[in-house]
Amino acid sequence: MRDKILLGATDLFLNYGFKSVTMDDIANNLGISKKTIYQHFDNKIKLVEACSTCLFDFISQGIDNICSLGKNPIEETFSIKQFVMEHLKDEKSSPQYQLQKYYPNIFNTLKNKQFEIMQTCVIDNLNRGIDLGLYRKSIHVEFISRIYFSLILAIKDKELFPNKDFTMPMLMENYLEYHLRGICTPKGLEYLNKFITSNQS
């Protein structure tokens, strides 16, 4: 039952937001009583924490699986973006922003975990790209990896990029192209242009 509650609550949170979904909503959606939910989670904060952690672990495992495939570093970057967007439902409910605003302790814990995971993944991607001649040898890998992480957080700030003006898919597509064009060699740019063209047709 605990897993059923986690899955159902996570789905509602991603579709409608951590703030707006109530324990009543979750109970009604799952066809169970609130009492049943409280047998497994003391309060909504505990449920939000469990859902966020579970989703984070799932996405982290998925990213690890993509990285283990040894794809071209440029293609790998887009594959990870696609995987994350699918499982966060294009972030329509702005889950990161809502966590940061309403559940800051949970957000900060997950942010620190996310930084560790992304640093490993991005640094490996950058180094492989340099070795393959796709990224410039002159880039400062540690600096770029941290800028990459900080800007991923920034584009999810709904005060900076309000939903009415910027969709998350559009932000991510533009951000990844911005990132890659800043570090690619002529060879890398040629691959990037072909990749973008083939995925638009």
N, C-alpha and C positions, 0 to 999 in steps of 0.2 A: 504493500500500500504506500509506503514511503516513496518508492520510486515513481509510482503512478502520480502522486501528489507533486513531486519534483518536476516531472515531465509536463504535467498539465499547467502548473503554475508558471514554469519557464515560458511555455508557449504564450500564455496570456500576457506575461510581463513584456515579452518581445513585441507582441502585437499592439498592446495598449499602454505600456509604460509601467514602471515600478510604482509610481506614485498613485496612478488612477485605479489600478486593480486592487480590489478589496478581498479580504478573506471570504466574504460572502460570495463574491464573483467566482472565486476559485472553487468553493464548495459546490455552488450551483452548476458550474461548468463540468465538474467531475461527477455530479450526482451523488455527493456524499455530504455528511453534516460537517459543520465547522468544528464540532467536538472531535471528529476523527482527525482533522488536520492538526488540532492542538495536542493530540496524543503523540504526534511525531515532531511537531515544531512548536516551541513555547509561545512564539509571537511572530508577527509579520517580518520583523527584522531578521530573525533566525531563518525564516523561510527565504527571504531575499538573499541572505548570505549563502545559504545552501544552494539555491538555484544558480547564483552568479558563479560560485566556485565550481559547480558541476559543469556548467557551460564553458567556463574557462578551461577546465581540464580536457573537455572533449575537443575544443578548438585547438588547444595546444598539441594534443595527440595528432589531430589532422594535419597541422602544420609540419610536425615532425615527419609524418608519413610522406608529405609532398617533398620535403627537403631530402629524404632518403632516396628519392627516385633519380637524383643526379641530373635533373633537367638543365637546359641552358639557363644561366642565372637570370636573364631578362624574362624568359618565359616563366620561370619559377616565381618571380615576383608577382606576375599577373595571376598565376594559378592560386597562390596563397590568398590574394585579394578576393578572387572569385569564391573560393571555399568559405572564407570568413563572411562575406556578404550574404551568401546563401543561408548560412546557419544563424546569422543575426537578422535574417529577414530584411536585408538592405537597411537595417538600423532605422526603420521607420519611426520607432518610438524613442529614438535617441537614448539607448540604454546606458551608455557611458555617461552622458551628460546628466541623466536623471540620478544615476548612482552618485555622481560627484556632488550633486545639489542636495539630495535628500538622504543619502546614506554615505557620508564622507569617509567614515572609518572603513567600511567595506570597499569603497572605491580605492582608497589609499593602499590597502592590503593587496588588492588585485593589480593595481598599477605597478607596484614593486615586483610582483611575480611576472607581470607582462614584460617589464623592462628586462628582466633576466632572460626570459625566453627569447624575446626579440633580438637582444644583443647578440646572443649566440648565433641565431639564424641569419641576421643581417650581416654580421661580420664575416661569416662563412660565405654568404652570397657575394659580398664585395671582393673578398680575396680570390674566389674562384673566377669572378668576372675579370679581375686584373690578370690572373694567370692565363685566361683564354684570350686576352687582348680586347675584351669587350668594354672594360672600364679603364679609365686612365690610371697609369701607374702613380701619378703624382697626387692622387686623392689621399686625404688623411682618413684612414678607415675608421678609427675610433670616433673622430669628430662626425663623420658622415652618419655612422650608425646611431649616434645620439641625436643628431638633427632629425634623422628619419623618424625616430621614436617620438620626439617632442612635437613634430608637425602632424603626426598621426593623431595625437591627442588634441592638437589645436583645431584641426578641421572638424572635430566632433563637438566643438563648443558652439552650442546653438545660439548664443548671443553674438558670436562672431560670424557664424554662418547660419542664419535662420532658415528653417525648413521651407518657408515660402519662396525663398530665393535660390536655395541650393539643395538639390537632392544628394543623398549620400553616394549613390552610384556615380553621379557626375563629379562630386568632390574627389572620390577615390581615383577615378580615371584620370582626371586632370593632375592630381597630386603625383601619381605614379609616373606619368609622362614627364612632369616637371623634375622629379627626382632623377629619373634615368637620363634625361637629356643633359642634366648637369654633370653627370659622371661618365658618360659613354665616350669611347673613342670613335673615330669615323667608322670603323668596323662595327662597333656596337650600335651606332646610330642607324647604319644600314639594316642591321638585323631588327632593330626596334621599329623602324618605318615599315618594313615588310610584315612584321608581326601585327602591328596596329592595322595595316591595310587589310591583311587576310582575315582579321577578326571583325572587321567592319562590314565585309562583303557577305 
